[in-house]
Amino acid sequence: MTVLLKGPAPILEVAKLKVSGAVEVYALLWESAYKDIRIDQRKRLPKNERRDCGGTSEWSIKGLADVLGIGREKVRKAIKALLNSGFISIDGLLPTQQGSKKRQFRVTHPGQLEARK
């Protein structure tokens, strides 16, 4: 499912979760996903129109913690709260150069989801 991210991020709704670090994590994931503009080859659109946005972000928990300057445990709790409330979802696992796998997050808005947890 691809989602076009339109308008500003729903920061006020994320802030209502009252989880420390959730706003910062969501804002960074939103910006990263907004820039993900992989082209869907199945659809034929004029070149000047924006195509299906991937809406995904490949940030690791360690990377988010380093960039935001907050602890990894705080980032984990924020991601868990965002997952449970439907603001992000896990789109899959991607292999890394070290052989392990890292999560790929899909940024969504609960109003755009057909089915929620």
Secondary structure, DSSP 8 states (H G I E B T S, - for coil): ------SS--HHHHHTT--TTHHHHHHHHHHHHHT-----TTS---TTS------EE---HHHHHHHHT--HHHHHHHHHHHHHHTSEEEEEEEE-TTS-EEEEEEE--GGG-SS--
